[in-house]
Amino acid sequence: MKIVIITAVFLGTFLFTGCGEKKDQPETYALVPPSVSNFWEICRKGGADAAVELGVEFEFVTPESITDQKVKVEDLLSKGVQGIAIAPGDPANQTGLINDVASRVPLVTVDTDAPESQRKVFIGIDNYEAGWLAGDLVREAAPEGGEVVIFIGNISQLNSRQRRQGLIDNLVGREKDSSRYDVPGEVVKGDRYSILDTLLDGVDAPKAKANAADALTKHQNLSVMVGLFDYNAGQILEELKQANKVGEIQIVSFDEHANTLAGIKEGSIYGTVVQNPYQYGYQAVKMLHRLSEGDHSAIPENGVIEIPARIIKKDHVEEFQRDLETKLAN
């Protein structure tokens, strides 16, 4: 478990001592991701910076599993936090947990949503549209078409399914429909691109690397390998280097893992679709504070604060990296 606490003075909540005196107690907001990754470290920094600005406490709690995520959330409630931001690892099966928490303290979702729950706000990208952007990158990287394999941590999360589906729908030339779902393992063919497989790794980097090796062995004519979780592209690149196929097979990525950015700079990864995890953390703490103070005016009518995804390629990867390093250094 990893906990980061940032403390500043805020005249908000009072705690009575045994002598009957009032003691100033800053409000505390927490962010609970579903796993450990570079992506969530960036998100943590955004939440920490917002907490300093507001003069409140911030806890970032990293669970070891989806089951442990529930335990961590319950621990935070027992400690008396004033609001929780959660990225549910399995939204469909965590709706009861989310609703229970939301009935007790303000709750927002980040990165992956639980739209059927009673969360106040979702903060993140439109993952279907982000997947569509990844499809645009594939089209640029392999304009003549070809065979594609997708690599992803899991598809139990709504964001994962939508991201993958946006990519597939773009490549096979369909109309946009974020509710569509192609079952993994089935070949999906369009006029120019064929999605041969979707390989799941359970958010485990060694398994992701093994999946890349298996794909190279099984599919001899691959054009593009697409990694939809932040660690996937780095694992794919390692396998391509061992197979002496860098440049022969293109890599399209998601998120801003250091290995991905290094690969883009050297020209071995074509490009990546990035979110803005710093803003996820920053906006989550800001929103929780407003909700805790009874201010609901900032909640959008559709309950979503969309932070658009962007494409990063070689021509502007260094500028993007400098900005990211500046945020993390402060």
C-alpha positions as CSV (number, residue, x, y, z in Angstrom):
1,M,0.0,0.0,0.0
2,K,1.3,3.4,-0.9
3,I,-0.1,6.5,0.9
4,V,1.0,10.1,0.3
5,I,-0.3,12.8,2.6
6,I,0.0,16.5,2.0
7,T,-1.0,18.7,4.8
8,A,-1.8,22.4,4.9
9,V,-3.9,24.6,7.2
10,F,-7.6,25.0,6.3
11,L,-10.3,26.5,8.5
12,G,-13.0,24.0,7.7
13,T,-13.7,21.0,9.9
14,F,-13.3,21.2,13.7
15,L,-12.2,18.5,16.1
16,F,-13.0,18.8,19.8
17,T,-10.3,17.8,22.2
18,G,-10.9,16.3,25.7
19,C,-10.6,19.7,27.3
20,G,-13.5,21.1,25.2
21,E,-11.3,23.2,23.0
22,K,-11.7,23.4,19.2
23,K,-8.8,22.2,17.1
24,D,-8.5,23.1,13.4
25,Q,-8.6,19.9,11.3
26,P,-8.1,20.2,7.5
27,E,-10.5,18.4,5.2
28,T,-9.2,15.3,3.6
29,Y,-9.9,14.0,0.1
30,A,-8.7,10.7,-1.3
31,L,-8.0,9.2,-4.7
32,V,-8.0,5.4,-5.2
33,P,-6.8,4.0,-8.6
34,P,-7.3,0.4,-9.6
35,S,-3.6,-0.4,-9.9
36,V,0.0,0.8,-9.8
37,S,1.4,2.6,-12.9
38,N,3.2,5.6,-14.2
39,F,-0.1,7.0,-15.3
40,W,-1.4,7.1,-11.7
41,E,1.7,8.7,-10.4
42,I,1.0,11.6,-12.7
43,C,-2.6,11.7,-11.5
44,R,-1.4,11.7,-7.9
45,K,0.7,14.8,-8.5
46,G,-2.3,16.6,-9.9
47,G,-4.4,15.8,-6.8
48,A,-1.5,16.8,-4.5
49,D,-1.1,20.1,-6.2
50,A,-4.8,20.9,-6.0
51,A,-4.7,20.0,-2.3
52,V,-1.9,22.5,-1.6
53,E,-3.8,25.2,-3.4
54,L,-6.9,24.6,-1.4
55,G,-5.1,24.0,1.9
56,V,-6.5,20.5,2.5
57,E,-5.1,17.0,3.0
58,F,-4.8,14.5,0.2
59,E,-4.4,10.8,0.4
60,F,-3.5,8.6,-2.6
61,V,-4.0,5.0,-1.8
62,T,-2.9,2.2,-4.2
63,P,-4.7,-1.1,-3.9
64,E,-3.1,-4.5,-4.8
65,S,-6.3,-5.8,-6.6
66,I,-9.9,-4.9,-7.3
67,T,-10.9,-6.7,-4.0
68,D,-8.3,-4.7,-2.2
69,Q,-9.6,-1.5,-3.8
70,K,-12.9,-2.0,-1.8
71,V,-10.9,-2.6,1.4
72,K,-8.9,0.6,0.9
73,V,-12.1,2.6,0.2
74,E,-13.7,1.3,3.4
75,D,-10.6,2.2,5.4
76,L,-10.7,5.7,4.1
77,L,-14.4,6.0,5.1
78,S,-13.6,4.8,8.6
79,K,-10.9,7.5,8.9
80,G,-13.4,10.1,8.1
81,V,-12.4,11.5,4.7
82,Q,-14.7,14.2,3.3
83,G,-14.6,12.9,-0.3
84,I,-13.3,10.1,-2.5
85,A,-12.3,9.9,-6.2
86,I,-12.1,6.4,-7.5
87,A,-11.2,4.7,-10.8
88,P,-13.2,1.6,-10.5
89,G,-11.4,-1.5,-11.6
90,D,-14.7,-3.4,-12.4
91,P,-17.5,-0.8,-12.6
92,A,-20.3,-3.2,-13.3
93,N,-19.6,-5.2,-10.2
94,Q,-18.6,-2.2,-8.0
95,T,-21.8,-0.2,-8.4
96,G,-23.0,-1.3,-5.0
97,L,-19.8,-0.1,-3.4
98,I,-19.8,3.2,-5.3
99,N,-23.4,3.9,-4.3
100,D,-22.7,3.1,-0.7
101,V,-19.8,5.5,-0.6
102,A,-21.7,8.2,-2.5
103,S,-24.5,8.0,0.1
104,R,-21.9,9.0,2.8
105,V,-19.5,11.4,1.2
106,P,-19.1,13.1,-2.2
107,L,-17.7,10.7,-4.8
108,V,-16.4,11.2,-8.3
109,T,-15.0,8.7,-10.8
110,V,-11.9,9.4,-12.8
111,D,-10.4,7.7,-15.9
112,T,-13.1,4.9,-16.0
113,D,-16.7,5.6,-15.3
114,A,-19.5,3.8,-13.6
115,P,-22.4,5.6,-15.3
116,E,-25.1,3.4,-13.7
117,S,-23.9,4.4,-10.3
118,Q,-24.7,7.4,-8.1
119,R,-21.3,9.1,-8.6
120,K,-21.6,12.9,-8.8
121,V,-19.2,13.4,-11.7
122,F,-17.0,11.5,-14.1
123,I,-13.7,13.2,-15.0
124,G,-11.8,11.8,-18.0
125,I,-11.7,11.4,-21.8
126,D,-14.3,10.0,-24.1
127,N,-12.6,6.6,-24.4
128,Y,-14.4,5.6,-27.5
129,E,-13.2,8.7,-29.3
130,A,-9.7,8.2,-27.9
131,G,-9.7,4.7,-29.4
132,W,-10.9,6.2,-32.7
133,L,-7.8,8.5,-32.5
134,A,-5.6,5.5,-32.1
135,G,-7.3,4.1,-35.3
136,D,-6.2,7.3,-37.0
137,L,-2.6,6.7,-35.9
138,V,-2.8,3.1,-37.3
139,R,-4.0,4.5,-40.6
140,E,-1.1,6.9,-40.8
141,A,1.4,4.3,-39.7
142,A,0.2,1.7,-42.2
143,P,-1.7,3.5,-45.0
144,E,-1.8,0.5,-47.2
145,G,-3.7,-1.5,-44.6
146,G,-2.7,-4.8,-43.1
147,E,-3.1,-7.1,-40.1
148,V,-3.4,-5.7,-36.6
149,V,-3.2,-7.2,-33.1
150,I,-4.4,-5.3,-30.1
151,F,-2.8,-5.7,-26.6
152,I,-4.7,-4.6,-23.5
153,G,-4.7,-5.1,-19.7
154,N,-8.4,-6.1,-19.4
155,I,-11.8,-5.3,-20.8
156,S,-13.7,-5.5,-17.5
157,Q,-13.4,-1.7,-17.3
158,L,-15.8,0.4,-19.4
159,N,-12.9,2.6,-20.6
160,S,-11.0,-0.4,-21.8
161,R,-13.9,-1.8,-23.8
162,Q,-14.7,1.6,-25.3
163,R,-11.1,2.4,-26.2
164,R,-10.7,-0.9,-28.0
165,Q,-14.1,-0.6,-29.8
166,G,-13.3,2.9,-31.1
167,L,-10.1,1.6,-32.6
168,I,-11.8,-1.4,-34.2
169,D,-14.7,0.6,-35.6
170,N,-12.4,3.2,-37.1
171,L,-10.2,0.6,-38.9
172,V,-13.1,-1.5,-40.3
173,G,-14.9,1.6,-41.6
174,R,-18.0,1.5,-39.4
175,E,-20.3,4.3,-38.2
176,K,-19.5,5.4,-34.7
177,D,-21.3,3.5,-32.0
178,S,-19.8,3.3,-28.5
179,S,-22.3,0.6,-27.4
180,R,-21.0,-1.9,-30.0
181,Y,-18.8,-4.7,-28.7
182,D,-16.7,-7.2,-30.7
183,V,-15.9,-10.2,-28.6
184,P,-12.1,-10.7,-28.2
185,G,-10.8,-13.7,-30.1
186,E,-12.9,-13.1,-33.2
187,V,-11.3,-11.8,-36.3
188,V,-12.8,-8.5,-37.4
189,K,-12.2,-7.5,-41.1
190,G,-12.6,-4.3,-43.0
191,D,-11.7,-3.4,-46.6
192,R,-8.0,-2.7,-45.7
193,Y,-7.4,-3.7,-42.1
194,S,-8.0,-7.0,-40.3
195,I,-8.0,-7.1,-36.5
196,L,-6.7,-10.7,-35.9
197,D,-6.8,-10.8,-32.1
198,T,-7.0,-9.0,-28.8
199,L,-4.6,-10.3,-26.2
200,L,-5.3,-9.6,-22.5
201,D,-2.6,-9.5,-19.9
202,G,-4.4,-8.8,-16.7
203,V,-2.4,-5.6,-16.2
204,D,0.8,-7.6,-15.9
205,A,3.8,-6.3,-17.8
206,P,5.7,-9.7,-18.1
207,K,2.5,-11.3,-19.4
208,A,2.1,-8.4,-21.9
209,K,5.6,-9.1,-23.2
210,A,4.8,-12.8,-23.5
211,N,1.7,-11.9,-25.5
212,A,3.8,-9.8,-27.9
213,A,6.1,-12.7,-28.4
214,D,3.2,-15.1,-29.0
215,A,1.6,-12.7,-31.5
216,L,4.9,-12.5,-33.5
217,T,5.1,-16.3,-33.6
218,K,1.5,-16.8,-34.6
219,H,1.0,-14.0,-37.1
220,Q,3.9,-13.7,-39.6
221,N,2.5,-10.8,-41.6
222,L,1.6,-8.3,-39.0
223,S,1.5,-4.6,-40.0
224,V,0.7,-2.9,-36.7
225,M,0.7,-3.9,-33.0
226,V,-1.4,-1.6,-30.8
227,G,-0.9,-1.3,-27.1
228,L,-3.9,0.2,-25.3
229,F,-2.5,0.3,-21.7
230,D,0.4,2.5,-20.8
231,Y,3.0,-0.3,-20.4
232,N,2.0,-2.3,-23.5
233,A,4.0,-0.4,-26.1
234,G,7.3,-0.8,-24.2
235,Q,6.8,-4.6,-23.9
236,I,5.9,-4.8,-27.6
237,L,9.0,-2.9,-28.5
238,E,11.3,-5.2,-26.5
239,E,10.0,-8.2,-28.4
240,L,10.3,-6.4,-31.8
241,K,13.9,-5.6,-31.0
242,Q,14.7,-9.2,-30.1
243,A,13.0,-10.3,-33.4
244,N,14.8,-7.7,-35.4
245,K,11.5,-6.3,-36.7
246,V,11.6,-2.7,-35.5
247,G,10.3,-0.6,-38.3
248,E,9.0,-3.6,-40.2
249,I,6.0,-3.7,-37.8
250,Q,4.6,-0.4,-36.6
251,I,3.7,0.2,-32.9
252,V,0.8,2.5,-31.9
253,S,0.5,3.2,-28.2
254,F,-1.7,4.7,-25.5
255,D,-0.7,7.0,-22.6
256,E,2.7,8.6,-21.8
257,H,4.8,5.9,-20.2
258,A,8.5,6.9,-20.3
259,N,9.4,3.9,-22.5
260,T,6.7,4.9,-24.9
261,L,8.0,8.5,-25.2
262,A,11.6,7.3,-25.6
263,G,10.4,4.9,-28.4
264,I,8.6,7.7,-30.2
265,K,11.8,9.9,-30.0
266,E,13.9,7.2,-31.5
267,G,11.4,6.5,-34.2
268,S,10.6,2.9,-33.1
269,I,7.0,3.7,-31.9
270,Y,4.9,5.6,-34.4
271,G,2.8,7.6,-31.9
272,T,0.6,7.5,-28.9
273,V,-2.8,8.8,-27.7
274,V,-2.4,10.5,-24.4
275,Q,-4.9,11.5,-21.7
276,N,-4.2,14.1,-19.1
277,P,-3.9,12.2,-15.8
278,Y,-2.5,15.3,-14.0
279,Q,-5.8,17.1,-14.7
280,Y,-7.8,14.1,-13.6
281,G,-6.2,14.3,-10.1
282,Y,-6.3,18.1,-10.0
283,Q,-9.9,18.4,-11.1
284,A,-11.1,15.6,-8.9
285,V,-9.8,17.2,-5.7
286,K,-11.2,20.6,-6.7
287,M,-14.6,19.1,-7.4
288,L,-14.7,17.1,-4.2
289,H,-13.9,20.2,-2.2
290,R,-16.7,22.1,-3.8
291,L,-19.1,19.3,-3.3
292,S,-18.0,18.9,0.3
293,E,-18.7,22.6,0.8
294,G,-22.2,22.2,-0.6
295,D,-21.5,23.8,-3.9
296,H,-23.1,21.6,-6.7
297,S,-23.1,24.4,-9.3
298,A,-20.0,23.0,-11.1
299,I,-21.6,19.6,-11.9
300,P,-22.2,19.5,-15.7
301,E,-25.7,18.7,-16.8
302,N,-24.5,15.4,-18.3
303,G,-22.4,14.6,-15.2
304,V,-19.2,14.5,-17.2
305,I,-16.1,16.7,-17.2
306,E,-14.4,15.7,-20.4
307,I,-10.7,16.3,-20.8
308,P,-9.8,15.7,-24.4
309,A,-7.3,13.1,-25.5
310,R,-4.4,14.1,-27.8
311,I,-2.0,12.5,-30.3
312,I,1.7,12.7,-29.6
313,K,4.2,11.9,-32.4
314,K,7.9,12.4,-33.0
315,D,7.5,16.1,-34.1
316,H,6.3,17.3,-30.7
317,V,7.2,14.5,-28.2
318,E,10.0,16.5,-26.6
319,E,7.8,19.5,-25.9
320,F,5.2,17.2,-24.4
321,Q,7.8,15.5,-22.3
322,R,9.3,18.8,-21.0
323,D,5.8,19.9,-19.9
324,L,5.2,16.6,-18.1
325,E,8.6,16.7,-16.3
326,T,7.9,20.2,-15.2
327,K,4.6,19.2,-13.6
328,L,6.1,16.3,-11.9
329,A,9.1,18.2,-10.6
330,N,7.2,21.0,-8.9
